[in-house]
Amino acid sequence: MNILLMVIMIVFGVAAILAVIRIVRGPSILDRAVASDVLLTEVMCVLGAEMAINGHTRSIPVLLIIAAIGVFGSIAVARFVARRDNTTQ
């Protein structure tokens, strides 16, 4: 079980680092938005894995809030990019 936890931590850690690098270096706002969605998804996966390992469901409200932030953030970025594209044409 300890080896499995270490593998999970390494995989999620590397994925989070890569997502943060893409957020910082992303050439466009859409790249940054996708990377932030990936980072939020990783946080949700880590919380879900922690709930499964420890056998509780106390983090479900946090998961719902993180999911809502991700959805509303993606919608806001999409609307911003759509408006910006309409003004440049």
Secondary structure, 3 states (H helix, E strand, C coil): CHHHHHHHHHHHHHHHHHHHHHHHHCCCHHHHHHHHHHHHHHHHHHHHHHHHHHCCCCCHHHHHHHHHHHHHHHHHHHHHHHHHHHHHC
